[in-house]
Amino acid sequence: MTVPTLTLNDGHTIPQLGFGVFQVDPAEAERIVSVALEAGYRHIDTAAVYGNEEGVGRAIAASGVPRDELFITTKLWNSEQGRDTARPAIESSLEKLGLDYVDLYLIHWPRPDKDRYVETWQQLETFQAEGLSRSIGVSNFHQPHLQRLFDETDTVPAVNQIELHPAFAQRELRAFQEPKGVLTESWGPLGQGKYDLFGEKAVADAAAAHGVSPAQVVIRWHLQEGLIVFPKSSTPERIVTNFDVFGFELTADEVSAIGALDRGQRVGADPDTATF
């Protein structure tokens, strides 16, 4: 099964469907990521703060999958932002992952209260030039944060990874960043179980029409919206079924009906006020 790819603004390509390991127990990460790799995932999204980079690295090493067939993302945590702390952070992540480079390195949150994300971004530009990360991007950046990078630095982020699910579709931010070459990645794509997404009529009706699960419908919606998406699960059966989304296609009416669920319902932290 071939996962569609999108082309980043630096010319590299990224698999549109990946596997996320947020809140995956570090002790279980190797097993769970191994299941994902066996199921066909080649795009793994982790972060330093998740504490499971070592398990992800062990799964990669044991998989036998050639490095050039993998797309690995990790992220710089907020406490490591700055000119002097970003380099030790990426070097630590690479060591834990057992890799010479990552495919994508992200600033995890802007932390505007600290006001270090511009100087940190300039460090990421250096890491890209040195080959420590093939592509660089950001996560949880709002329009003003992105605008400062556009105005004050030389590199447009390849992606912005943001909370995005049917009840929080982020259309205004997408309309701002995508024409400028910033692709959108969805975290929490299934709403993190914080509202009854699967019980919504638009989702349930599409699932019944195609003979698939509500989760498969929502993942397919992200893909057809042109988003990069990485559902997370620790259950082997769900890991497999969440990848099995290429045998059906939502109709335009189904995509629209799911899109109509947007009500600005953020279920995670607000990047303007998050201080962790």
Backbone hydrogen bonds, N-H to C=O, Kabsch-Sander energy under -0.5 kcal/mol:
donor,donor_aa,acceptor,acceptor_aa,energy
3,V,1,M,-0.6
6,L,14,I,-2.3
8,L,6,L,-0.6
8,L,12,H,-3.4
11,G,8,L,-1.9
14,I,6,L,-2.5
16,Q,4,P,-3.2
18,G,229,V,-2.7
19,F,43,H,-2.9
20,G,231,P,-1.4
21,V,45,D,-1.8
24,V,21,V,-2.0
25,D,23,Q,-0.6
28,E,25,D,-2.0
29,A,25,D,-1.2
30,E,26,P,-0.5
32,I,28,E,-2.6
33,V,29,A,-2.9
34,S,30,E,-2.0
35,V,31,R,-2.0
36,A,32,I,-2.0
37,L,33,V,-2.7
38,E,34,S,-2.3
39,A,35,V,-1.9
40,G,36,A,-0.9
40,G,37,L,-0.6
41,Y,36,A,-2.0
44,I,42,R,-0.5
44,I,71,F,-2.3
45,D,19,F,-2.6
46,T,44,I,-0.6
46,T,73,T,-2.7
48,A,75,K,-1.6
50,Y,47,A,-1.0
51,G,47,A,-0.5
51,G,48,A,-1.4
52,N,47,A,-0.5
56,V,52,N,-2.3
57,G,53,E,-2.6
58,R,54,E,-2.3
59,A,55,G,-2.1
60,I,56,V,-2.3
61,A,57,G,-2.5
62,A,58,R,-2.2
63,S,59,A,-1.1
63,S,60,I,-0.6
64,G,60,I,-0.7
69,E,66,P,-2.0
70,L,67,R,-1.8
71,F,42,R,-2.9
73,T,44,I,-2.6
74,T,104,L,-1.8
76,L,106,L,-3.2
80,E,77,W,-1.6
81,Q,78,N,-1.5
86,A,82,G,-1.4
89,A,85,T,-1.3
90,I,86,A,-2.4
91,E,87,R,-2.5
92,S,88,P,-2.1
93,S,89,A,-2.2
94,L,90,I,-2.6
95,E,91,E,-2.0
96,K,92,S,-2.4
97,L,93,S,-2.5
98,G,94,L,-1.2
99,L,94,L,-2.1
102,V,132,L,-2.2
103,D,72,I,-1.8
104,L,72,I,-1.6
105,Y,135,S,-1.6
106,L,74,T,-1.8
107,I,137,G,-1.4
108,H,76,L,-2.0
108,H,106,L,-0.6
114,K,111,R,-1.8
115,D,111,R,-1.3
120,T,116,R,-2.2
121,W,117,Y,-2.1
122,Q,118,V,-1.8
123,Q,119,E,-1.2
124,L,120,T,-2.0
125,E,121,W,-2.1
126,T,122,Q,-1.3
127,F,123,Q,-2.2
128,Q,124,L,-2.3
129,A,125,E,-2.1
130,E,126,T,-1.9
131,G,127,F,-0.6
131,G,128,Q,-1.0
132,L,127,F,-2.2
133,S,127,F,-0.9
134,R,102,V,-2.3
135,S,103,D,-1.1
137,G,105,Y,-2.4
138,V,159,V,-2.3
139,S,107,I,-1.6
140,N,161,Q,-2.7
146,L,142,H,-2.3
147,Q,143,Q,-2.7
148,R,144,P,-1.8
149,L,145,H,-1.4
150,F,146,L,-2.5
151,D,147,Q,-2.4
152,E,148,R,-2.7
153,T,149,L,-1.7
158,A,136,I,-2.8
160,N,183,L,-2.1
161,Q,138,V,-2.3
162,I,160,N,-0.6
162,I,185,E,-2.8
164,L,187,W,-2.1
165,H,168,F,-1.3
168,F,165,H,-2.4
174,R,170,Q,-2.3
175,A,171,R,-2.5
176,F,172,E,-1.2
177,Q,173,L,-2.7
178,E,174,R,-2.3
180,K,177,Q,-1.0
181,G,178,E,-1.9
182,V,177,Q,-2.0
183,L,158,A,-2.4
183,L,181,G,-0.7
185,E,160,N,-1.8
186,S,228,I,-3.2
187,W,162,I,-2.8
187,W,185,E,-0.6
191,G,188,G,-2.2
193,G,190,L,-0.8
194,K,191,G,-2.2
197,L,195,Y,-2.3
199,G,196,D,-0.5
200,E,197,L,-1.4
204,A,200,E,-3.0
205,D,201,K,-2.9
206,A,202,A,-1.4
207,A,203,V,-2.3
208,A,204,A,-2.3
209,A,205,D,-2.3
210,H,206,A,-1.8
211,G,207,A,-1.2
212,V,207,A,-1.8
217,V,213,S,-1.9
218,V,214,P,-2.3
219,I,215,A,-2.5
220,R,216,Q,-2.4
221,W,217,V,-2.2
222,H,218,V,-2.0
223,L,219,I,-2.2
224,Q,220,R,-2.7
225,E,221,W,-1.4
226,G,223,L,-1.7
227,L,222,H,-2.3
228,I,184,T,-2.2
229,V,16,Q,-2.8
229,V,227,L,-0.5
230,F,186,S,-0.9
239,I,235,T,-2.6
240,V,236,P,-2.1
241,T,237,E,-2.4
242,N,238,R,-2.9
243,F,239,I,-0.6
243,F,240,V,-0.8
244,D,240,V,-0.8
245,V,243,F,-1.8
255,V,251,T,-2.5
256,S,252,A,-2.3
257,A,253,D,-2.5
258,I,254,E,-2.2
259,G,255,V,-2.4
260,A,256,S,-1.7
261,L,258,I,-1.6
262,D,259,G,-1.6
263,R,167,A,-2.0
265,Q,167,A,-2.6
266,R,264,G,-1.2
273,T,270,D,-1.6
274,A,270,D,-2.0
